[in-house]
Amino acid sequence: MLIRRRIGTVLSLVREYDLKLTVKLVKSADDKADVLIRVPHRWLAIASAANKPVCAATGDGSAEQWISRVHHTGATQV
């Protein structure tokens, strides 16, 4: 649907401004934009460690004091 809208937008601009448009199909290997958006397969692989359950917790008693100090003195003064 999105592609049809984009093509429709381009075609309406061609008609409105009487543009001459040439369309060429480009192989993926020759497409310069494809190199920029291609993601390496190893990034898409699920790491074996990701399947192991993990739990973490932390606490900082001074968080309330820090929030109060930022509120009263301003973020640039902390």
SEDREN-469596 format. One record per residue: y, x, z of N, C-alpha, C, O in turn; residue in one letter; residue number from 1. Coordinates in nm, 4 decimals, m for minus. Example, Ala and Ser with C-alpha at 12.3 -4.5 7.8 and 13.67 -1.06 7.14 Angstrom:
KOLZA, n.c2, n.c1, n.c3, ca.c2, ca.c1, ca.c3, c.c2, c.c1, c.c3, o.c2, o.c1, o.c3, res, n
KOLZA, m0.5690, 1.3190, 0.7800, m0.4500, 1.2300, 0.7800, m0.3300, 1.3200, 0.7800, m0.3319, 1.4236, 0.8465, a, 1
KOLZA, m0.2250, 1.2850, 0.7080, m0.1060, 1.3670, 0.7140, 0.0030, 1.2900, 0.7870, 0.1138, 1.3409, 0.8039, s, 2
This chain:
KOLZA, n.c2, n.c1, n.c3, ca.c2, ca.c1, ca.c3, c.c2, c.c1, c.c3, o.c2, o.c1, o.c3, res, n
KOLZA, m0.1190, 0.0822, 0.0000, 0.0000, 0.0000, 0.0000, 0.1257, 0.0868, 0.0000, 0.2214, 0.0588, m0.0722, m, 1
KOLZA, 0.1246, 0.1920, 0.0813, 0.2405, 0.2808, 0.0900, 0.2647, 0.3511, m0.0426, 0.3792, 0.3670, m0.0850, l, 2
KOLZA, 0.1564, 0.3934, m0.1086, 0.1705, 0.4623, m0.2365, 0.2290, 0.3679, m0.3409, 0.3138, 0.4083, m0.4204, i, 3
KOLZA, 0.1846, 0.2430, m0.3414, 0.2389, 0.1466, m0.4375, 0.3879, 0.1254, m0.4161, 0.4637, 0.1146, m0.5125, r, 4
KOLZA, 0.4302, 0.1195, m0.2907, 0.5734, 0.1026, m0.2625, 0.6524, 0.2232, m0.3108, 0.7607, 0.2089, m0.3675, r, 5
KOLZA, 0.5974, 0.3430, m0.2878, 0.6679, 0.4637, m0.3324, 0.6770, 0.4687, m0.4838, 0.7815, 0.5031, m0.5390, r, 6
KOLZA, 0.5678, 0.4344, m0.5514, 0.5701, 0.4322, m0.6973, 0.6683, 0.3266, m0.7454, 0.7413, 0.3484, m0.8420, i, 7
KOLZA, 0.6703, 0.2126, m0.6783, 0.7651, 0.1076, m0.7134, 0.9091, 0.1530, m0.6968, 0.9950, 0.1198, m0.7786, g, 8
KOLZA, 0.9353, 0.2282, m0.5919, 1.0703, 0.2809, m0.5690, 1.1092, 0.3774, m0.6796, 1.2205, 0.3711, m0.7318, t, 9
KOLZA, 1.0179, 0.4666, m0.7155, 1.0457, 0.5630, m0.8224, 1.0689, 0.4903, m0.9543, 1.1627, 0.5224, m1.0273, v, 10
KOLZA, 0.9845, 0.3930, m0.9852, 1.0004, 0.3193, m1.1108, 1.1314, 0.2420, m1.1152, 1.1948, 0.2342, m1.2205, l, 11
KOLZA, 1.1727, 0.1849, m1.0033, 1.3004, 0.1120, m1.0027, 1.4181, 0.2071, m1.0228, 1.5163, 0.1707, m1.0875, s, 12
KOLZA, 1.4096, 0.3281, m0.9684, 1.5150, 0.4274, m0.9914, 1.5174, 0.4721, m1.1372, 1.6245, 0.4923, m1.1943, l, 13
KOLZA, 1.4000, 0.4877, m1.1972, 1.3921, 0.5258, m1.3386, 1.4587, 0.4191, m1.4247, 1.5353, 0.4510, m1.5157, v, 14
KOLZA, 1.4294, 0.2921, m1.3958, 1.4891, 0.1832, m1.4736, 1.6399, 0.1728, m1.4489, 1.7179, 0.1574, m1.5428, r, 15
KOLZA, 1.6798, 0.1814, m1.3219, 1.8206, 0.1613, m1.2870, 1.9107, 0.2693, m1.3453, 2.0196, 0.2390, m1.3939, e, 16
KOLZA, 1.8674, 0.3936, m1.3412, 1.9511, 0.5046, m1.3866, 1.9092, 0.5584, m1.5229, 1.9586, 0.6623, m1.5666, y, 17
KOLZA, 1.8181, 0.4881, m1.5903, 1.7709, 0.5266, m1.7233, 1.7257, 0.6734, m1.7246, 1.7672, 0.7530, m1.8089, d, 18
KOLZA, 1.6399, 0.7055, m1.6287, 1.5895, 0.8422, m1.6162, 1.4712, 0.8638, m1.7090, 1.3978, 0.7704, m1.7412, l, 19
KOLZA, 1.4540, 0.9876, m1.7513, 1.3364, 1.0266, m1.8286, 1.2419, 1.0967, m1.7320, 1.2774, 1.1990, m1.6735, k, 20
KOLZA, 1.1236, 1.0428, m1.7153, 1.0295, 1.0917, m1.6153, 0.9019, 1.1385, m1.6828, 0.8455, 1.0684, m1.7669, l, 21
KOLZA, 0.8568, 1.2578, m1.6452, 0.7307, 1.3115, m1.6944, 0.6391, 1.3315, m1.5750, 0.6784, 1.3915, m1.4750, t, 22
KOLZA, 0.5172, 1.2811, m1.5857, 0.4207, 1.2916, m1.4769, 0.3081, 1.3834, m1.5215, 0.2509, 1.3656, m1.6291, v, 23
KOLZA, 0.2768, 1.4822, m1.4376, 0.1668, 1.5742, m1.4657, 0.0727, 1.5752, m1.3465, 0.1165, 1.5800, m1.2315, k, 24
KOLZA, m0.0549, 1.5707, m1.3742, m0.1530, 1.5831, m1.2677, m0.1718, 1.7310, m1.2364, m0.1832, 1.8140, m1.3267, l, 25
KOLZA, m0.1749, 1.7623, m1.1082, m0.1885, 1.9007, m1.0633, m0.3170, 1.9123, m0.9831, m0.3440, 1.8302, m0.8954, v, 26
KOLZA, m0.3957, 2.0140, m1.0134, m0.5178, 2.0378, m0.9366, m0.4805, 2.0738, m0.7938, m0.3755, 2.1334, m0.7697, k, 27
KOLZA, m0.5648, 2.0383, m0.7008, m0.5380, 2.0661, m0.5601, m0.5185, 2.2153, m0.5358, m0.4361, 2.2542, m0.4530, s, 28
KOLZA, m0.5923, 2.2981, m0.6061, m0.5805, 2.4435, m0.5890, m0.4441, 2.4945, m0.6339, m0.3967, 2.5964, m0.5836, a, 29
KOLZA, m0.3801, 2.4245, m0.7286, m0.2499, 2.4670, m0.7800, m0.1331, 2.3969, m0.7113, m0.0176, 2.4311, m0.7362, d, 30
KOLZA, m0.1612, 2.3006, m0.6262, m0.0570, 2.2227, m0.5600, 0.0029, 2.3027, m0.4446, m0.0656, 2.3319, m0.3465, d, 31
KOLZA, 0.1300, 2.3379, m0.4564, 0.1950, 2.4196, m0.3531, 0.2098, 2.3433, m0.2216, 0.2026, 2.4036, m0.1145, k, 32
KOLZA, 0.2298, 2.2136, m0.2277, 0.2428, 2.1348, m0.1051, 0.1093, 2.1221, m0.0338, 0.1052, 2.1108, 0.0887, a, 33
KOLZA, 0.0006, 2.1239, m0.1088, m0.1321, 2.1094, m0.0492, m0.1628, 2.2243, 0.0459, m0.2287, 2.2050, 0.1480, d, 34
KOLZA, m0.1157, 2.3426, 0.0126, m0.1376, 2.4591, 0.0992, m0.0678, 2.4391, 0.2332, m0.1186, 2.4821, 0.3368, v, 35
KOLZA, 0.0472, 2.3746, 0.2316, 0.1243, 2.3557, 0.3543, 0.0638, 2.2506, 0.4460, 0.0802, 2.2585, 0.5678, l, 36
KOLZA, m0.0060, 2.1523, 0.3898, m0.0581, 2.0441, 0.4733, m0.2076, 2.0549, 0.4983, m0.2630, 1.9772, 0.5762, i, 37
KOLZA, m0.2737, 2.1500, 0.4335, m0.4184, 2.1643, 0.4520, m0.4472, 2.2205, 0.5908, m0.3802, 2.3134, 0.6358, r, 38
KOLZA, m0.5463, 2.1643, 0.6578, m0.5862, 2.2073, 0.7917, m0.7203, 2.2788, 0.7807, m0.8133, 2.2259, 0.7198, v, 39
KOLZA, m0.7319, 2.3981, 0.8386, m0.8606, 2.4685, 0.8341, m0.9714, 2.3861, 0.8999, m0.9483, 2.3174, 0.9994, p, 40
KOLZA, m1.0923, 2.3939, 0.8427, m1.2060, 2.3167, 0.8947, m1.2363, 2.3522, 1.0396, m1.2789, 2.2658, 1.1162, h, 41
KOLZA, m1.2155, 2.4762, 1.0782, m1.2467, 2.5149, 1.2163, m1.1561, 2.4435, 1.3164, m1.1939, 2.4276, 1.4324, r, 42
KOLZA, m1.0367, 2.4000, 1.2738, m0.9492, 2.3247, 1.3630, m1.0033, 2.1838, 1.3853, m0.9789, 2.1234, 1.4897, w, 43
KOLZA, m1.0765, 2.1318, 1.2877, m1.1281, 1.9959, 1.2972, m1.2613, 1.9885, 1.3702, m1.3027, 1.8809, 1.4133, l, 44
KOLZA, m1.3284, 2.1016, 1.3844, m1.4582, 2.1034, 1.4516, m1.4387, 2.0794, 1.6007, m1.3440, 2.1296, 1.6612, a, 45
KOLZA, m1.5286, 2.0029, 1.6579, m1.5220, 1.9745, 1.8008, m1.5838, 2.0918, 1.8755, m1.6984, 2.1290, 1.8505, i, 46
KOLZA, m1.5091, 2.1481, 1.9649, m1.5585, 2.2613, 2.0437, m1.6681, 2.2136, 2.1380, m1.6607, 2.1030, 2.1915, a, 47
KOLZA, m1.7688, 2.2964, 2.1583, m1.8798, 2.2569, 2.2455, m1.8327, 2.2402, 2.3898, m1.8883, 2.1592, 2.4639, s, 48
KOLZA, m1.7322, 2.3149, 2.4298, m1.6810, 2.3032, 2.5664, m1.6080, 2.1708, 2.5876, m1.5957, 2.1246, 2.7011, a, 49
KOLZA, m1.5599, 2.1099, 2.4806, m1.4856, 1.9848, 2.4937, m1.5754, 1.8696, 2.5379, m1.5256, 1.7683, 2.5871, a, 50
KOLZA, m1.7056, 1.8832, 2.5214, m1.7972, 1.7762, 2.5604, m1.8320, 1.7795, 2.7084, m1.8945, 1.6861, 2.7587, n, 51
KOLZA, m1.7933, 1.8842, 2.7787, m1.8252, 1.8960, 2.9204, m1.7177, 1.8243, 3.0024, m1.5989, 1.8378, 2.9731, k, 52
KOLZA, m1.7579, 1.7482, 3.1048, m1.6580, 1.6794, 3.1875, m1.5752, 1.7796, 3.2679, m1.6273, 1.8789, 3.3187, p, 53
KOLZA, m1.4480, 1.7520, 3.2779, m1.3559, 1.8398, 3.3492, m1.2674, 1.7539, 3.4379, m1.2272, 1.6438, 3.4001, v, 54
KOLZA, m1.2381, 1.8054, 3.5556, m1.1495, 1.7348, 3.6464, m1.0553, 1.8367, 3.7092, m1.0977, 1.9454, 3.7485, c, 55
KOLZA, m0.9282, 1.8014, 3.7183, m0.8313, 1.8900, 3.7811, m0.7280, 1.8048, 3.8535, m0.6948, 1.6948, 3.8093, a, 56
KOLZA, m0.6784, 1.8557, 3.9630, m0.5749, 1.7859, 4.0389, m0.4848, 1.8893, 4.1035, m0.5276, 2.0002, 4.1351, a, 57
KOLZA, m0.3605, 1.8517, 4.1223, m0.2663, 1.9413, 4.1876, m0.1678, 1.8573, 4.2673, m0.1478, 1.7390, 4.2395, t, 58
KOLZA, m0.1095, 1.9176, 4.3623, m0.0097, 1.8491, 4.4427, 0.0985, 1.9468, 4.4842, 0.0715, 2.0638, 4.5115, g, 59
KOLZA, 0.2206, 1.8974, 4.4886, 0.3324, 1.9820, 4.5288, 0.4205, 1.8976, 4.6192, 0.4857, 1.8037, 4.5737, d, 60
KOLZA, 0.4223, 1.9306, 4.7440, 0.5000, 1.8538, 4.8401, 0.6496, 1.8656, 4.8196, 0.7258, 1.7826, 4.8691, g, 61
KOLZA, 0.6928, 1.9685, 4.7468, 0.8364, 1.9882, 4.7292, 0.8919, 1.9109, 4.6097, 1.0108, 1.9220, 4.5798, s, 62
KOLZA, 0.8091, 1.8336, 4.5412, 0.8562, 1.7605, 4.4235, 0.9676, 1.6628, 4.4603, 1.0673, 1.6526, 4.3888, a, 63
KOLZA, 0.9513, 1.5918, 4.5702, 1.0545, 1.4969, 4.6118, 1.1855, 1.5690, 4.6427, 1.2932, 1.5198, 4.6089, e, 64
KOLZA, 1.1764, 1.6849, 4.7066, 1.2972, 1.7624, 4.7369, 1.3646, 1.8097, 4.6083, 1.4871, 1.8056, 4.5968, q, 65
KOLZA, 1.2849, 1.8543, 4.5123, 1.3405, 1.9033, 4.3866, 1.4090, 1.7895, 4.3113, 1.5184, 1.8080, 4.2580, w, 66
KOLZA, 1.3460, 1.6721, 4.3064, 1.4055, 1.5564, 4.2393, 1.5359, 1.5178, 4.3071, 1.6343, 1.4871, 4.2397, i, 67
KOLZA, 1.5375, 1.5190, 4.4392, 1.6587, 1.4854, 4.5130, 1.7695, 1.5861, 4.4843, 1.8855, 1.5486, 4.4668, s, 68
KOLZA, 1.7334, 1.7143, 4.4796, 1.8330, 1.8191, 4.4541, 1.8908, 1.8047, 4.3131, 2.0116, 1.8196, 4.2947, r, 69
KOLZA, 1.8070, 1.7763, 4.2141, 1.8548, 1.7567, 4.0771, 1.9453, 1.6351, 4.0709, 2.0477, 1.6377, 4.0027, v, 70
KOLZA, 1.9089, 1.5288, 4.1409, 1.9874, 1.4058, 4.1398, 2.1265, 1.4290, 4.1992, 2.2256, 1.3775, 4.1474, h, 71
KOLZA, 2.1337, 1.5053, 4.3065, 2.2612, 1.5232, 4.3760, 2.3471, 1.6339, 4.3166, 2.4697, 1.6229, 4.3176, h, 72
KOLZA, 2.2867, 1.7396, 4.2653, 2.3666, 1.8523, 4.2166, 2.3803, 1.8553, 4.0655, 2.4672, 1.9251, 4.0133, t, 73
KOLZA, 2.2971, 1.7817, 3.9944, 2.3006, 1.7844, 3.8480, 2.1984, 1.8835, 3.7954, 2.1697, 1.9847, 3.8593, g, 74
KOLZA, 2.1444, 1.8538, 3.6800, 2.0360, 1.9349, 3.6237, 2.0818, 2.0757, 3.5902, 2.0013, 2.1687, 3.5948, a, 75
KOLZA, 2.2093, 2.0941, 3.5564, 2.2559, 2.2279, 3.5180, 2.2803, 2.3167, 3.6390, 2.2921, 2.4383, 3.6236, t, 76
KOLZA, 2.2881, 2.2604, 3.7579, 2.3163, 2.3377, 3.8787, 2.1906, 2.3875, 3.9481, 2.1992, 2.4719, 4.0373, q, 77
KOLZA, 2.0732, 2.3368, 3.9090, 1.9493, 2.3722, 3.9796, 1.8995, 2.5063, 3.9365, 1.7963, 2.5524, 3.9853, v, 78
